[in-house]
Amino acid sequence: MTFETLSIEPATTMDRVTDELRRALFAGELDPGTPLREVALAESLNVARSTVREALGALVAEGLADRVPHKGTVVRELDRAAIVDVCRARLVLESAGVRSWVDAPAEARDAVRAALAEFARLAAAQPGTSRDRSEPTLAELTAAHLAIHRGIVALTGSERLLATADSLYAEIRLALANVDRIRRNAAEQVTSHTRLVELLEAEDTDATLAELTDHLAGAQRSMLETLGQDDSQNDGPE
């Protein structure tokens, strides 16, 4: 692979290289499992190998790439078992957040509301929905989407649970971005998340948990579909 679609300005920094690689990943120009060869990337981007090496390290730290023995750095690739397991773990963590809503401090509840408002703002700026705002990147949309769920886990007040959630979200960022890139349905996602937050506001824990279960099951189905697999097996997050 020669990475012809990648380009940066001359004399770039490591951050610029990282930004360009991140852009290519979220744009779907580099498929899951693609080896990220230092030499080929350095030549395509006209930078030193050491700069590429640092940029790849940053992508690994973000959960967008993996170091694989004897293969080097590759674009993160999730299989069916990993997606199912992550969704199950998310349900446990986010359910704990839902149960904590009533007793959570006002700042934590406000953070969930603010995350939803930001996601709605970015979704409204997608092509065809507004001519007055710049188009958000898929990375921004995915981050805003996951910020809502992170806020729900944060309701527990547990830094350890939040750290675990961050690790899970890092694993699925690219998979979710692929779903968003294919479906372009951010407005529908806003409606779905608004419903979830409205149930939290109503302090209807049972209904919120049911909605969350359906929501995460839908996310699992969507991610599996991007792998060309169905979700017919009864192994969803429930």
Disulfide bonds with the S-S distance in Angstrom:
none
